[in-house]
Amino acid sequence: MRTHLVMPHGRDMGPASATYLIRIDGHLGSTLLSAFPALAWERQGPDTVLTGVLDQSGLYGVLAEIEALGLDLLEVRRLGL
């Protein structure tokens, strides 16, 4: 597990977490969805949308998994800006 420093008064020096929406082409089955246990999913039209809170390392890990599985990435959006 990755660790990071915490400054006095609770200010975090580590990578900031944010909520991300990740859109993948097609409907993913339960086997492929199990590769993303930390993310919620829903089907929107012909696509599967994953959402969840990720730090930078976690986001890169999810993107690497999408690539490794040969999935077609359509969109990555940081929510709440």
N, C-alpha and C positions, 0 to 999 in steps of 0.2 A: 504494500500500500504506500502511496506517495505521501510524504509529510511536507509541511511547510511551516514557516515561522509565524508566530503571532506576536504582534507588538502590544505594548501596554494599552489599556482601554479597549481591547478587543479588535483593534485594527489588524486586518489580515494582510501579510506581505506575500502570500501565495497567489497562484493564479485565480482570477475571479471566476465564479460559476455564473452561468446564465441559462435561461430556458431556450432550447433550440427546437425548431421544427425541421424535420428532414423528410423530404418527399422522394419516394422511390417508385419507379415505373412498375406497374403490375400489382397483383394481389399476392402478397407473401403468405405462404402456408405456415402451419404451426412449427415445422422444423426450422425454417429460416427465421421466423420471429423469435425462436428460442436463442438465437445468437445475440439478441439485444434485450436481455432481461431487465435492465435498468430503465427501459423506455416504454412508455405507453404507445399503443398503436391504434389506428382506425383506418378504415377504407374510405377514400374520398374519390368517387368516380372510378376511373381505372387504376388509381394509384393507391399505395400504402403510405400513410403519414406516421412517422415516429416523432414523439415529443418527449422531452425530459430535461432535467437540470444536469448540465455537464460543465466541468472545467475544461480548459484548453486541451489538456492531455486526454481527457475522456472523449472530447469531440474528435480529436485526431484518431483515437482508437476505434470509434464507431465508423468513421470514414474509411479507415484501413480495412475494417471487417466487411463493409459494403463492397469495396473493391475486390477483396479476396474471394468473396462469394460470387463475383461476377454480376452484381446487381447494377441496374442503370439508375444512377443518382440524377434526380431532376432539379432539386432545390435544397439549399441549406439556408435557414433564416434564423437570426437571433431575435427572440421575441422580447417585448417589453422595453424597447428603447424609446 
